[in-house]
Amino acid sequence: MAVNASVEETIKKIVMKIVRKPDMEFTPTATFKDLKADSLDVVQILVAIEDTYEIEVNDEEMKNLSDMGSFVAYIEQKIAEKNK
């Protein structure tokens, strides 16, 4: 992972690699469903992000995230909490 890669760029790379749809549009309003990610894909994405950032993603909190914008913001918040 590049040191200067933003959280959003890193998450985008992880998501696109796992859903294997590099031509899909990763936008703040895109949902996992829009990106054709099934439940197994979502689990793999979460594990990859947890490993990358050494954070723990809460399943209950994930249910409140409707799109990639809120998902990225949630991950950024978790990273900030870890670094306190």
C-alpha positions in Angstrom: 0.0 0.0 0.0 1.4 3.4 -0.9 2.1 5.6 2.0 0.3 8.5 0.4 -2.8 6.6 -0.8 -6.0 8.0 0.7 -8.3 5.7 2.7 -10.8 6.1 -0.1 -8.3 5.1 -2.8 -7.2 2.0 -0.7 -10.8 1.0 -0.1 -11.6 1.4 -3.8 -8.7 -0.9 -4.7 -9.8 -3.5 -2.2 -13.4 -3.4 -3.3 -12.6 -3.5 -7.0 -10.2 -6.4 -6.6 -12.7 -8.5 -4.6 -15.7 -7.8 -6.8 -13.6 -8.3 -9.9 -15.4 -5.5 -11.7 -12.7 -2.9 -12.5 -15.0 -1.1 -14.9 -17.7 -0.5 -12.2 -18.1 3.1 -11.0 -16.9 3.5 -7.4 -18.6 6.7 -6.3 -19.6 8.0 -2.9 -23.3 7.2 -3.8 -22.6 3.6 -5.0 -23.8 0.8 -2.8 -22.3 -2.7 -2.4 -25.3 -3.9 -4.5 -24.5 -1.3 -7.2 -21.0 -2.8 -7.3 -22.4 -6.3 -7.6 -20.9 -7.3 -4.3 -22.6 -10.3 -2.7 -22.5 -11.0 1.0 -19.3 -13.1 0.7 -17.6 -10.3 -1.2 -18.6 -7.8 1.5 -17.1 -10.1 4.2 -13.9 -10.4 2.2 -13.8 -6.6 1.7 -14.3 -6.1 5.5 -11.6 -8.6 6.4 -9.1 -7.0 3.9 -9.8 -3.5 5.3 -9.6 -4.7 8.9 -6.2 -6.3 8.1 -5.0 -3.3 6.1 -5.8 -0.8 8.8 -5.7 -3.0 11.9 -9.2 -2.0 12.9 -12.3 -3.9 13.8 -15.5 -3.3 11.8 -18.7 -3.6 13.8 -21.4 -5.6 11.9 -24.2 -3.7 13.6 -22.7 -0.3 12.6 -22.2 -1.6 9.0 -26.0 -2.1 8.7 -26.4 1.7 8.9 -24.0 2.5 6.0 -26.0 2.9 2.8 -23.3 3.8 0.3 -19.5 4.0 -0.3 -19.3 7.6 0.9 -20.6 6.6 4.4 -18.6 3.4 4.3 -15.3 5.3 3.6 -16.2 7.9 6.3 -16.9 5.1 8.8 -13.5 3.4 8.1 -11.7 6.8 8.4 -13.5 7.3 11.8 -12.4 3.8 12.9 -8.8 4.6 11.9 -8.9 7.9 13.8 -10.2 6.2 16.9 -7.4 3.6 16.7 -4.8 6.3 16.4 -5.9 8.3 19.5 
